[in-house]
Amino acid sequence: MTNALAILENPDAIPKLLAVARGEFEQNASAVKRVLRGLTAAARRNPDLMECTPESIYGCVHFALSVGLDPSLPHGHIYVIPRKNKHRGGSKEAESMIGYKGWIELARQCGVWMDANCIYEGEAFHYDRGTGEITHPFDFTVNRDDDKLIGAYAVARTKQFERPVSFVLTRADIEKRKKRGVGSQPAWSTDYAAMCRKSAIRALMTSGLVPVTPAVSRAAMIERGVEEEGRPFSASVEVVDIGGDQEDYSKIPEIPTDLPQENTAG
């Protein structure tokens, strides 16, 4: 099987990826190069990515480009995770997961200033539902271990609204979202607080309370497919031939933009 690095470092990757994208990124070859560099670095850091299918590697590249995020480690926008797909004979596939910084960047692209934080036992916290204002002074004496976390919130500000728009999740709300996922999500074990912040941001960004771009709708749809249905976007790319003379990109799916909003009731 073709090695992931061979795919990402092949000089023919850029023109072929532009062809896969059907002109969507035709004038932005620099973005393709940046994404390829980020994923190449990820593959070097994690040897398991070397064993992932070429289709899933291409899917991760296309996903990063379609939502306008950078998989480079310093940015922390997207993390590429190798997983076994039991529906495909246990083959390893690369899946893209947007970090909370990636959701903040998506909000920025929508003209929304976004902030998110966790709430811990013993902290002073007040949320005014009428105005959207949140008061949450930082307390240096509070224990911020994961088992002391009781909630998370996101606050959005835009030029369109005089008041901030806020969304608060309790620990129970967060756990419900966590349990909706199919299979294990390693980040919930290693970066619980960051995942809680991400949950609050995504809940706000898909609530209909703030303006969003098609990229946000794409990201929400694809992530829900990965987390809740075990249906990675990368697995939907059926034909990618980087080395052959006869390419067939006819089966690359279009990404819909008219997507339903996420149910944030819990």
N, C-alpha and C positions, 0 to 999 in steps of 0.2 A: 504494500500500500504506500502511496505517496506520502512522504514525510511533510509535516506541517511547515517546517522551515523551508523545504524545497518549494512549497507553494508560495510562501510569503516573500521569499528572496528571489524568486524567478523574475528576470527582467521583463518578461511578457505579462506579468501580473497586472500592471496598471492599465494597459489598453484593453485587456480582457475584462477587467472589472468595470471599466467604463462601458464596455459593450453589454455586460450583465445589467448594469444600471439603466440601460435603454436611454441614455442621454441625460439622465437626471443629474449626473455629476460631470457632464461632458466638459464644462468650463472650469472644473475645480480639481485638476490632477494633483495639485499640491495637497489637497485634503486626503486624497487616496494614498499618497506617499506617507503622509503623517500617520494615518490609520495603520498602514502596513508596518511602519516602523514600530508603532506601539504594540501591535500583536506579535511581531517578531520578538520583541523584548520579553513579552509575556510567555511565549513558547520557550525561550531560553531559560526563564526562571522556573517554569513548571514543566518538567519532562513529560508529564502525562498528556500535555497538549500535543506532543509530537505524534501521539498515537490516534489522535482524533481524525475523523473522516475529512477528506478535502471539501466535501459539500458543506459540512458544518463550519469549517474555517472560513469559507467564502461567505456563508450566512452571517457570521460575526462581523466580517468586514462590511458587508452591505448594510447590516443593522446600524453599525456605528455611523456610516455615512448618511443613512436615511434619517437619523434623528439628530445629526450634527454634533456628535459628542466625540471626545478624544479618549482612546483607550490607554494613552500613555500613563505610566504609574504616577508621576507627580500630580497629574490632574485628578485622578481618582474618579473619573466620570463613569467609566465602564470597567467591569471586571469580567474576564473570560474564564469560564470554569469548565473543566472536562468532566463529563458524566457518562455513565453507561446507560444506553437506551435499551431497556428490556424488550421493547416492541420491535427492535431491529437486531435481534440476535445478540444483544449485549455489546454491540459495537460502541466505541467511545465517540462522543460528539461534544463539540465545543458549544457552550451556551453563553450568551451575553447577559450580564446582570448590571443594571444601572445602580450606581451608588448614590447616596444622598447628595453628594456634591454634583453628580450628574443631573439630578432633578432640580437642584438650585440653578444650574446652568440653563436647563430647559426653561425654567421660569424667567430667567434673565432674557432669554431670546424672545419671550412673549412680552417683554416690557414690564415684568413683575419683579420687584425686589422681595426676596424670600429669606426668611430666617426660621430656624427650627431648633428646638431644645428639648431636653428630657426633664422630667419633674421627679424629684426624689423625696422620700419620707423626711419630714422635718423642715422642708423648705416652705417659705412664704410664697403663695401663689394665688392670684386672683384673676378671673376671667369675666369680663363684662360682656354678656351676649348682645346687649343692645348696641354698644359702640364698637365691639371687636377688640377693644384694648385689653392687653394682658400685662399684669404687673408681676414680675418674677425676679426679685433681687437675688444676686449671687451670694451664697452663704458658704464661706470657706470651711465651716465646721461640719458641714453635712457629709455623711457617708454616701459616696456615689458608686457603690458596688451595684452590679446588675440586679441583685435580689432586693435592693432598696428602691428600685425604679417603680414609680406608681403611675406614670403617664408620659405623654409627649405632646407637643403642639407645634404648629406651623403658623407663621404670620406673614401675610402678603400685603405689599403696598404698591399701588400703581398711581400714575398720574390721573387716571380716570376716576378714582374714588378719593373722597376727602378722608375717609376713615379706613383703618386697616381691616383686612379680612382675615379671620383666624379660624383654625380648626384644632380641636383638642381631642385627643384619644386617651382613654383610661388604659390601665394595664390589661384589663379584660378585653377591651377593644383590640389592642395590639395582639394579644394571644389568639383571638379569633382569626385575625388576618394571617398570623403565622400558621395556624392549623389548617387553613384553606389550601396551603401549599401541598403539592404532590412530591413525596420523597423528602429527603433531608436537604435543608438549606444550610450549608456550612457556616455562612456568615452569621446566622442566628446564634451560633455557639461561640464564634470568635469575636464578633463585633455587634453584640446585642444592642447597645445604645445607639450605634449608627443606624442599625436596621429600624429601630423605633422612630428615629428622626425621619428616616426615609418614608416610613409608613404614614407619618403625619403629613409630610410634604405631598406625597402622592395622593392622599385622601383629599387634601385641599385643592390640588391641581386638577383633579377629576371630579370635583364636586359641582362644577358649573358656576361657582361663585367668582371665579377670576377668568379673564380672557386667556385662551390657549391657542397654540398653532397646530397645524396638522401633525407636526413632529411629536408633540406631546400626546396626541391621540394615538399615533402609531406606537409610541413607547409604552403607553398604558396597555394597549391591546396585546402587544407582543409579550410584555412581562406577565400579564395575567395568563396568557397561554402557556408560558414556561412554568410559572409558579403553581397555578391552580389546575391545569389540565395535563401537565407533563408534555406539552406540545411545543418544543423549542422552535423558534423561527428558523434557526439554522437547518433543522431537519427538513424544512419545506423546500429547500433548494435541491432539486432532483438531478440537474445536469450541470456540471462544471468541468470543463476539459481545458486544463491550462497548458498541456503539452502537445495535444494532438493538432492535426491540421484541419479537422472538421469539427467546428464547434456548433453546439445546438443550445441556444439560450431560450428556446421557445417555452420551456416549462418553468422559467423563473416567474413566480407569481407577482402580480401587482399588489401593493400594500394599500388596503382601503383607508380612506380618511374619514368617512362618515361612520364613526364608531360610537357606540353607546357609552355614556358616562359610567364610571365605576360606582357600584352601590356602596355608599359609605355608611350605611345604617349599622354596621358592626361587622 
